[in-house]
Amino acid sequence: MTGRDRALRITGGAQLSGDICVSGSKNAALPEMAAALLTTDRVTLHNVPRVTDSTVMAEILTELGGRSEGEGTVMLDTGAAVRNDVPDDLGRRMRATIVLLGALLGRFGRARVPRPGGDDIGARRVEQHLRGFRQMGAHISETKDEIIATADRLRGNRIVFDLPTVTGTENILLAAVKAQGRTEIFNAAREPHVQDLCRLLTKMGARIEGIGTERLIVDGTDELHGAEHTVIADYLEAGTYAIAVAAAGGELRIECSRPEDLEVLLLKLEQAGAEVEAGEGWFRVGRSRQSPLMPIDMSTWTFPGFPTDLQPQFMALMTQAEGESVISEYVHENRFQHVRELAKMGAGITVEGRLHAIVHGPCRLRGTEVAIPDIRSGAALVIAALCAEGDSLLRNAWHVERGYEDMVGKLESVGARIKSASVDSGPPASGHLYE
């Protein structure tokens, strides 16, 4: 017996041309939805992306006793919420489940979440979250399957992260805004979606200083109130389409997204040979196919460095560059899963240890059947398929649907030959493996 699998069918060779309006940020929307637990009033979020992870978070809040209404504009009312334990079947479907620890601790003084699921891209560094909660007076109990946190009353403290952690910063923020006294977070993550969460919490009555810096100061308050907030644009989606047009050729105007959130990427694209122009709330990326791509080394780091969530896509781009490029991954230790699938398409990539990959370009990519291992690897395989000769079938397309709102429709509107498909489930064909 076989089931059905969601897949993408892509015919390579088409250039991209036109305008794309970027959707709301999934990475901002999920912790902001969790923040609704901190008040009994209604929280209304606009520009919530229509992706699977947003739906899962809404389902979790409903299971906890709250209400969630709408798509795009989502109205959240958790006044009647009574549960503080996240259902395993929902909680294990995404990484963002972990931020419910801070929100539930702040609301109920108790939280139980399953170990976070989502993309298998390496250690989550959850120990930094838990150490911070313990410093604030919480008792933590861990098993291989779940995390339980309890606290009579959280107390502000000095929290130092050894490395910036996005979800760790968000978790401590969610716990600190209603804790007793002052919490100082040192080496805090500065990503745009962390800043956006701070802005929502401030609208709800939280007292936060240092937004956008490495030091956040939170003075706890007893009560938060409802708020209305527009989720920021997804700079990772914007960056994905910018890389796609640099790889496939053509010209895209990417709207509804701040170019200052992608300064390092746009610099790298210019160095590689793409033309970049930026204005307020938009930027344009273009490259003629007659213009060669130059090999550019890249290292990921926390914001404002090169985003780890754009590393797989940039690697796909570098397969088309004329020479060798070195890709270094310093954020996640298991984020080269796309290499094997790119190799099936003809990419020449050598992985050295856990941190470095050498791309031997230019590679003549050929359409074949591959399996998407995670969200950003899926975006990289889409880019590779756009550049490949012939047809590609990308299985496990549900990964892409978790993180990108209507990628198929947006790419199709600018000239890509891409379609969603339903195929029999099963292992992909062998393809052209490591040629």
Protein Blocks (a to p, Z undefined) as FASTA:
>chain_A
ZZddddddddehiaceddddddddfklmmmmmmmmmmpcbdcddehiacdfklmmmmmmm
mmnopacedehiacddfklpcbfcdcfklmmmpfklmmmmmmmmmmnopacddddehjde
bjehlmmmmmmmmmnopacdddfkbccdddfbacddddddfbdcfklmmmmmmmmmmmgc
jdddehiafbfklmmmmmmmmmnopacehihiabdcddddfbdcdddddddddfklmmmm
mmmmmmnopadddehiafklmmmmmmmmmmnopacdddehiacddddfklccdddddddd
ddfbdcfklmmmmmmmmmmpgcddddddfkbcclclmmmmmmmnopacddehjlbccddd
dddddddddddfbfklmmmmmmmmmmpgcjdddehklmmmmmmghklmmmmmnopacddd
dddeddddebjghZZ
